[in-house]
Amino acid sequence: MHELTTSPLPTRLAKALHQELMEGERVVWADVPVTGTAIRGSWAVFFMGVFFTFMTCKSLEQEIAKPSFDWGDLLFPGLLACFTLRMLLEPLLAWRTAKRTLYVVTNQRAIILVAGGRDRTVRSFQDELLASFELREKSNGHGSIIFQRDAYRTSKGTTHHTEVGFIGLRNVRAVDALLRATHRNLFAGQASAPVGKN
């Protein structure tokens, strides 16, 4: 038996959710992500930033040590320093986003709501997207439900994908069961969601 627990909703998120609901829409479950799980992916960027910070410091040292040193020579290392600072801040930024994120299951859809200041970002999943999610589970019961993968192309032409869903759930199996019970008409004939590596 998977017991579904929730955390008290921050006032800002509760208000944003109330404004988002459509006529006749009823909230079945809402919760915030587990912060540690939500920011886990940002640590790889952080450690890359540590490496680039080291390289930037070495480059600055070499430029300053040149007999023909010119302040213009610091342009590239300076730009690199700005880039690496953003990488070093990645866990903090991910934590900030997680604190502003709310996952919701209603009688009509699944919602990812990010509310910060005056801005509000909403992703909704219905019908086929809602019925074809992938479940990721850890040994402690935490996990994620992936609804969609957004593709984007880099300047070099390489295609990458960003997973979109309920990332960092306290009890992923309970949310899985809740989704199936609430939208049982979409899951007719399905035993369970495919389980991927978390």
N, C-alpha and C positions, 0 to 999 in steps of 0.2 A: 504494500500500500504506500503510495507516494503522497505525503502530506504537503499541501500547497500553503506556503507562508508568504506573507508580504511585509514590506516595511511601510511605516507611515509616509505618506506622500508629502514632499515639500509643498508649501503653499503656492509657490510660483508654478510648479508643474501641475498641481491640481486645478488651478485657474485656467491654465493653457488647455488642459484636457477638456474642461467644461466648455470652453469656447470652440473647440474642434468638433465636438459631437454633433451629429446630424439629428434631425427630427426622427424620433422613434428608435434611436440608437441607445443601447444600454450597455454599460460597462460590466463585464463579467469578472475581469481581473486586471489589475494594474500594479506594476512594481518597477523599481529602479534596478539597474544592473549592479552586480558585484564589482566594485571598483577595481580590485586587484586583477580580476580576470579580464575586465574590459580594456585595461591598459597594458596587458601582457605583451601584445605585439609591438608596442612602442619601444620596448627596451632594445630591440635589435637596431633601430634607428639611433637610439641614444649612444650605444657602444660604437656604432659607425662614426657618430659625431665626436666621440672621444679620440678615435684614431685620426680623424681629419683635423681635430684641434692640435694634436701633436705635430702633424705634418705642417700645419699653418705656422705654428711657433718656430719650427725648424726653418721654414722658408723666410719668415721675418728676420730671424737671427742671421741668416746668410745674406739677406739684402742689406741689412744695417751694417754688417761687417765689411761690405765692399768699399774699397778706397774711393770709388767714384759714385758713392751713394747719392741718390736723388729721391726726394719724397714721392715722386711719381712712380718709383719702383714698388711702392707699397700698395698700389691700386689693386693688383690681383690678390695678394695675400689678404688685403682688407675685405675684398668681396668674399673671399673664401671664409674669412672669419665670421662674417654675417651669416653665411650659409650654415656653417657648423654650429653657430649659436642656436639657430632654429632647430637643428637636429638634437642638440642637448636639451632643449626645452620640450621635446616631443612627449615624454611621460607626463609632464605637468599639464600640457595642453590636452592630452588624452584623458587625464584625470578630471580636468575642468569640463570636458565634453560629457564624460560619464555622469558627473554630478547634475548635468542639465538634461539628462536623457530619461525618458519614461517609456516602458513597454506596456502595451495595452491590448487586451483581447475584448472585443465587444461582440454583440450578437450579429454584427454585420461584417466585421473585418478584424485584421490584426494591424496595430498601429505602432510605429516608432516615432516618438515625438521628442524633439530637441528644442527646448525653450531657453533662450538667453537674452536678457535685456528686453528690447522691443522686438526682437526677431524670433520667429518660430518656424521650424522646419518639420514637415510631416511626411512620412512615407507610409502608404497604406497597401495592404496585401489582401486580395480577395480572389475568389474563384480558383483558377488553375494555380496561381502563385501560392495561394494559401494551402492548397491541397497537395503540393509537391515539395514541401520543405524537407530539408535534411537535418537530422539531429546529431549533435556532437555531445558526448558525455564523458566526464572524467570519473575517476574512481570514487571521489567524494560526493558525487551526485550533481555537482555543478556542470554547466555545459552551455551550449548555444543551439539555437534553432535558426538555420539559414534558409531564407526565403528566396534569395536572388543573388546573382553575381553580376555586378556592373563591370563592363569591359571599358578599358581606356587604352589609348595608344600613345607611346612615348615619342619624343622627337626623333628617335632612331628607328621608329617603325615597329617596335616591339609591343605586343599586346599583353596587358596585364589585367587581372581581375580583382575586384574588391568585393568581399562577401558582405551582404546586407541581411540583417536579421536581428533576433534577440540575442545579443552577445553578452555572456556573463550572467546566466540565470542561476539562482540558488538551487533549484530543484527542476532540472530540465525535463525529467520524465513526468512530473506533475503538470507542467505547462503543456507538454505534449498531449497528455490525457485530457486536459481541459479544452484544448483546441479541437480535439476529435469529438468530445462530447457536445461542445457548443455548435460545431459546424458538421455534425454527423452526416448530413446529406452530401457533403463534399468528399467524405472518406469512405463511402460505401465500397466494401470489397477489399479495403486496405487493412492489413494486419497491424502494421506499425511503420513508422517513418524509417527510411534508410539511415543507418548509423555510420557516421564518418569519424575520422581521427580528430581529436580535439587538441 
